[in-house]
Every structure is written in C-alpha cells, then in structure tokens.
C-alpha cells in the first residue's frame, strides 16, 4: 500500500511542504529569540553592579567635595573619598563591560541557534523547490505543443517508476516509438501529473 503522502497530488504535497518549512523556520527564529532573552538575563548582575558602583562613586564624590571645604585639613581629608570613588567607578565600568560581553554572547548564540536551520533551507530545500518550479514552468510552456507533449512523454519513459508505466499498458514504450497519439498523451499526462500540472482541455 502506498504511503499517504504519495497518494496526495504533487501540488498539494508542495504546498504542505512549503507550509511545514515556513513553520519550521518560524519556530527556530522564535527559539533563537528565546535563547537571546535567556542569555541577556546574565547581564542583569552587571547592570546592578554598574548602577551600584556609579551611585556609590557619585555619593563619595559629593562627600569628598563637602569635606574638601574644611579649612586647613580639607585637602588631606578628601583623598580617601577620591580613592574610594575611583574604586567604585572601576566597579561600575566592570559591570558595563560584563553587559557588553553578555550582549555580544546573546547575539552570537542566537545566530548559531538559527544558522543551521536556515542553512538547511537555503542549501537543501530551496534548490529542490526552485528546480521543481523550473521544470514545472518548462512543462507548462510545452504541454500545448505536439512536439512538447512528445518530449513530456519521453521524459516520463525515462524517469517514471516502472509500476506507473506498466499501468499504461505492457507495450507503452513500443506504442510511443510508433507515434501512437494515445500513448503519447498518456505518458505526457503522467509526467504533468508528477509535476503537479494538468493537461489543457481539448
């Protein structure tokens, strides 16, 4: 018994495949965005460190400025505050750098997550889809012409499975060689059906 997919018309199978590929790409894009969000959360401690370090530095600077106004010893008293403020700014800078690293890592990881699916689509599915479209376009252009139908019949004899050819009759190849119009039409119809096309109404 044939698989269910083989019993579907070619055009329907192509449409279903296209829908599946689009959904598959969409799901991988969503997965990449989710991975990006998860990695971005690693930057939260860095953001808090930057905020805390910056706040401490500002407060120490303000305190140092006030202490600096003390007569005679103000310059000496302000040095510890200045040093502590510089250390706090270093912590804030470290927090900012951590966020930059996390942002870059989030982008890289997300791109890696979607790169393989996109590569499969671009290098496997898309070439096959374009090849089918070219073949279908050529077949559609020649199906109305007697010589074109003969070419389609020849293509069917060369590429169709033997079991399908046998259904057209045991002498189908000989009939085609003899120029039997009925055999040519039957073979051309078989090839058009494989490409998801219909024979023109006569």
Backbone torsions as a table, in degrees:
resi	resn	phi	psi	omega
1	UNK	NA	137.1	-178.2
2	UNK	-69.4	147.0	171.4
3	UNK	-61.0	153.0	-176.7
4	UNK	-59.1	-38.8	-178.4
5	UNK	-62.0	-34.3	-179.0
6	UNK	-71.6	-20.7	-179.4
7	UNK	-85.0	-10.9	178.6
8	UNK	-78.7	146.9	173.8
9	UNK	-59.7	150.3	-176.9
10	UNK	-58.7	-42.5	-178.9
11	UNK	-61.7	-39.4	179.0
12	UNK	-67.0	-41.8	178.2
13	UNK	-62.4	-40.7	178.4
14	UNK	-63.3	-42.9	179.7
15	UNK	-63.7	-44.9	178.8
16	UNK	-62.3	-40.6	178.4
17	UNK	-63.5	-42.2	178.9
18	UNK	-61.0	-43.8	-179.8
19	UNK	-63.2	-43.4	-179.7
20	UNK	-62.8	-43.0	-179.9
21	UNK	-63.6	-43.8	179.3
22	UNK	-62.0	-45.1	178.5
23	UNK	-63.3	-40.2	-180.0
24	UNK	-62.5	-45.1	178.1
25	UNK	-64.4	-42.6	-179.9
26	UNK	-60.5	-43.8	-180.0
27	UNK	-64.0	-38.7	177.9
28	UNK	-68.5	-36.2	175.7
29	UNK	-63.8	-43.2	176.7
30	UNK	-61.4	-40.3	178.1
31	UNK	-63.5	-40.7	177.8
32	UNK	-63.2	-40.4	177.7
33	UNK	-66.0	-38.0	178.7
34	UNK	-64.9	-43.9	177.7
35	UNK	-61.2	-41.7	177.8
36	UNK	-58.6	-44.7	179.7
37	UNK	-64.1	-41.3	-179.5
38	UNK	-63.7	-42.4	-179.6
39	UNK	-69.5	-36.6	179.8
40	UNK	-59.6	-29.6	-179.8
41	UNK	-65.7	-20.5	176.7
42	UNK	-67.6	-16.6	179.1
43	UNK	-84.7	-5.3	-179.2
44	UNK	-60.9	-46.5	177.2
45	UNK	-58.6	-37.5	178.0
46	UNK	-64.2	-39.4	178.4
47	UNK	-64.7	-41.5	178.3
48	UNK	-65.4	-39.4	178.9
49	UNK	-64.8	-41.2	178.3
50	UNK	-64.1	-43.8	-179.3
51	UNK	-64.9	-45.5	-179.0
52	UNK	-66.2	-45.0	180.0
53	UNK	-62.2	-41.8	178.6
54	UNK	-64.8	-41.3	179.4
55	UNK	-64.7	-43.3	179.0
56	UNK	-63.5	-41.8	-179.8
57	UNK	-61.9	-42.0	179.7
58	UNK	-64.6	-42.9	-179.7
59	UNK	-65.2	-41.7	178.8
60	UNK	-66.1	-37.3	177.7
61	UNK	-64.4	-43.2	177.9
62	UNK	-62.5	-43.0	179.0
63	UNK	-64.3	-40.2	178.6
64	UNK	-63.4	-37.9	178.5
65	UNK	-64.3	-39.5	179.3
66	UNK	-68.9	-42.0	179.4
67	UNK	-66.4	-31.3	-179.9
68	UNK	-63.9	-17.6	179.3
69	UNK	-81.4	-7.8	179.6
70	UNK	-68.3	128.7	-178.0
71	UNK	-62.0	145.7	173.2
72	UNK	71.3	-53.2	-174.1
73	UNK	-103.9	5.5	-175.1
74	UNK	-59.8	-43.0	-178.5
75	UNK	-64.2	-36.0	179.5
76	UNK	-71.9	-38.1	-177.9
77	UNK	-71.3	-27.9	-174.6
78	UNK	-76.3	-20.4	-176.5
79	UNK	-60.6	-45.9	178.2
80	UNK	-60.0	-37.8	179.0
81	UNK	-66.2	-40.0	178.7
82	UNK	-64.1	-43.6	178.6
83	UNK	-63.1	-42.5	179.3
84	UNK	-66.3	-37.6	177.9
85	UNK	-64.6	-40.6	178.1
86	UNK	-63.5	-40.0	178.1
87	UNK	-63.9	-40.1	178.9
88	UNK	-65.4	-38.1	177.3
89	UNK	-65.7	-34.5	176.8
90	UNK	-64.0	-40.1	176.2
91	UNK	-63.4	-42.0	178.8
92	UNK	-63.0	-40.0	178.4
93	UNK	-66.0	-38.0	177.1
94	UNK	-62.9	-40.5	177.3
95	UNK	-63.7	-39.2	178.3
96	UNK	-65.7	-42.2	178.9
97	UNK	-63.9	-37.4	177.2
98	UNK	-62.2	-40.0	178.2
99	UNK	-64.2	-39.8	178.3
100	UNK	-62.1	-42.9	179.7
101	UNK	-63.7	-43.8	-179.3
102	UNK	-64.8	-41.2	178.6
103	UNK	-60.5	-45.3	179.0
104	UNK	-63.7	-43.5	-179.6
105	UNK	-64.3	-37.7	-180.0
106	UNK	-63.5	-41.3	179.2
107	UNK	-66.4	-44.8	-177.9
108	UNK	-63.4	-45.9	-179.0
109	UNK	-63.8	-41.1	179.0
110	UNK	-64.5	-40.8	178.7
111	UNK	-64.7	-40.1	178.2
112	UNK	-64.0	-37.6	-178.2
113	UNK	-63.0	-33.6	-177.5
114	UNK	-101.7	-9.4	-175.7
115	UNK	-65.6	-45.8	-177.5
116	UNK	-64.4	-48.2	177.0
117	UNK	-59.3	-41.9	179.1
118	UNK	-65.4	-37.2	178.5
119	UNK	-63.9	-41.2	178.2
120	UNK	-62.6	-39.9	179.3
121	UNK	-67.6	-45.2	-175.1
122	UNK	-70.7	-37.3	-172.1
123	UNK	-103.4	-12.4	178.9
124	UNK	-115.8	-61.5	-175.0
125	UNK	-70.9	-47.3	-174.6
126	UNK	-61.6	-44.7	177.0
127	UNK	-59.9	-40.2	177.9
128	UNK	-64.3	-40.0	179.9
129	UNK	-65.7	-43.3	180.0
130	UNK	-66.6	-38.1	178.6
131	UNK	-63.9	-42.6	177.3
132	UNK	-62.2	-41.4	-179.9
133	UNK	-63.2	-40.8	178.8
134	UNK	-64.8	-44.7	180.0
135	UNK	-63.3	-42.4	180.0
136	UNK	-65.3	-38.3	179.4
137	UNK	-64.9	-43.5	179.0
138	UNK	-64.6	-44.8	179.7
139	UNK	-62.4	-39.1	178.9
140	UNK	-65.2	-33.8	-178.3
141	UNK	-73.6	-30.3	-174.2
142	UNK	-103.4	-5.4	-172.3
143	UNK	-68.3	-22.7	180.0
144	UNK	-83.5	-10.8	-175.7
145	UNK	-98.6	138.7	179.1
146	UNK	-56.6	-45.5	178.8
147	UNK	-65.5	-34.9	178.4
148	UNK	-65.7	-39.5	178.8
149	UNK	-66.9	-33.6	176.8
150	UNK	-66.2	-37.8	176.6
151	UNK	-66.1	-39.7	177.7
152	UNK	-63.8	-38.7	178.3
153	UNK	-64.6	-41.7	178.1
154	UNK	-63.6	-40.6	178.0
155	UNK	-62.2	-40.4	178.5
156	UNK	-62.9	-43.2	179.5
157	UNK	-62.5	-32.6	-176.2
158	UNK	-83.7	-26.4	-170.5
159	UNK	-122.2	-18.9	-176.5
160	UNK	-74.9	147.2	176.1
161	UNK	-60.0	148.7	-176.7
162	UNK	-60.8	-35.7	-177.6
163	UNK	-64.7	-33.4	178.1
164	UNK	-73.7	-38.7	178.1
165	UNK	-66.0	-38.0	-178.7
166	UNK	-62.8	-29.5	179.9
167	UNK	-66.2	-21.6	179.8
168	UNK	-83.0	-7.6	178.8
169	UNK	128.5	149.8	-176.9
170	UNK	-68.0	-22.8	-176.9
171	UNK	-110.1	28.8	-175.1
172	UNK	-62.9	-38.9	179.7
173	UNK	-66.1	-43.6	178.8
174	UNK	-64.6	-39.2	178.2
175	UNK	-62.5	-39.3	178.2
176	UNK	-65.8	-42.1	178.9
177	UNK	-62.7	-31.9	179.4
178	UNK	-80.4	-2.9	178.9
179	UNK	79.0	23.5	179.5
180	UNK	-65.5	117.2	-176.2
181	UNK	-62.3	-36.3	179.6
182	UNK	-64.9	-42.4	178.8
183	UNK	-66.0	-41.6	178.6
184	UNK	-61.2	-45.5	180.0
185	UNK	-63.5	-39.5	-179.4
186	UNK	-65.6	-42.7	178.8
187	UNK	-68.0	-42.2	178.5
188	UNK	-62.2	-40.9	177.9
189	UNK	-62.1	-39.0	179.2
190	UNK	-63.7	-42.2	179.6
191	UNK	-69.5	-40.7	177.1
192	UNK	-62.1	-40.4	179.1
193	UNK	-63.5	-37.6	178.6
194	UNK	-63.1	-32.3	-179.8
195	UNK	-89.4	1.7	178.7
196	UNK	80.6	21.7	-179.2
197	UNK	-111.3	160.3	177.1
198	UNK	-112.4	150.9	175.4
199	UNK	-71.0	144.9	178.6
200	UNK	-66.8	149.2	178.0
201	UNK	-71.8	138.3	-178.5
202	UNK	-108.7	NA	NA
